[in-house]
Amino acid sequence: MPNKKIFIDSNILIYALSQENSLSYKKQIAVDLLCQHPILSTQIINECSNVLRRKFNWDYQEIQETLEFTLKITTFSDVTLSTI
């Protein structure tokens, strides 16, 4: 997919970060998508941090470090009327 911009949903980010063995094939697809430097929005970051905290019981420091790294390998976009 050269020169194509992709926007990923929070579920893709969650699959990439998941440590559940039952999701291994979804995790690989999600990691492959992240390697394509997708676009993330503020909503995706917020949803992901909420899921990591509530469902996976990650502490805030771990969430912050992980999402900071994620933002380095992706393109970040604010949600505005022009992006909707």
C-alpha positions in Angstrom: 0.0 0.0 0.0 2.5 2.7 -1.0 1.4 6.3 -0.3 -1.9 5.2 1.1 -3.0 6.7 4.3 -4.7 4.4 6.7 -6.7 5.3 9.8 -7.0 2.6 12.5 -9.6 2.0 15.1 -8.9 1.6 18.8 -9.5 -2.2 18.5 -6.5 -2.5 16.2 -4.3 -0.8 18.7 -5.7 -3.0 21.5 -5.1 -6.2 19.5 -1.5 -5.0 18.9 -1.0 -4.5 22.6 -2.9 -7.5 23.8 -1.0 -10.3 25.5 -3.8 -12.9 25.1 -2.7 -16.0 23.2 -6.2 -16.4 21.7 -5.8 -13.2 19.8 -2.4 -14.0 18.2 -3.5 -13.9 14.6 -5.4 -10.6 15.2 -2.3 -9.3 17.0 -0.1 -10.0 14.0 -2.4 -8.2 11.6 -2.6 -5.3 14.0 1.1 -5.0 14.3 1.5 -5.2 10.6 -1.0 -2.3 10.3 1.0 -0.3 12.9 4.2 -0.8 10.9 2.5 1.1 8.0 2.5 4.3 10.2 -1.3 4.8 10.4 -3.2 7.8 11.5 -4.6 7.9 15.0 -7.0 10.4 16.6 -7.4 11.8 20.1 -10.5 9.5 20.3 -8.5 6.4 19.6 -5.9 7.3 22.2 -8.6 8.0 24.8 -10.5 4.8 24.0 -7.3 2.7 24.1 -6.1 4.1 27.4 -9.5 3.4 29.0 -9.5 -0.2 27.8 -5.9 -0.8 28.9 -6.7 0.5 32.4 -10.1 -1.1 32.9 -9.9 -4.4 31.1 -6.2 -5.2 31.2 -5.5 -3.5 34.5 -2.4 -1.6 33.3 -1.1 1.1 35.5 -1.0 4.7 34.3 2.7 4.8 33.9 2.7 1.7 31.6 -0.2 3.2 29.6 1.6 6.5 29.2 4.9 5.0 28.1 3.2 2.7 25.6 1.0 5.4 24.1 4.0 7.8 23.9 5.9 5.1 21.9 2.8 4.5 19.7 2.5 8.2 18.9 6.2 8.1 17.7 5.4 5.5 15.1 2.1 6.8 13.9 0.6 10.1 12.6 -1.5 11.9 15.1 -4.6 13.8 14.1 -7.0 15.9 16.2 -10.6 15.2 15.5 -12.1 18.3 13.8 -14.9 19.0 11.5 -12.5 18.8 8.5 -11.4 15.3 9.5 -14.8 13.9 10.1 
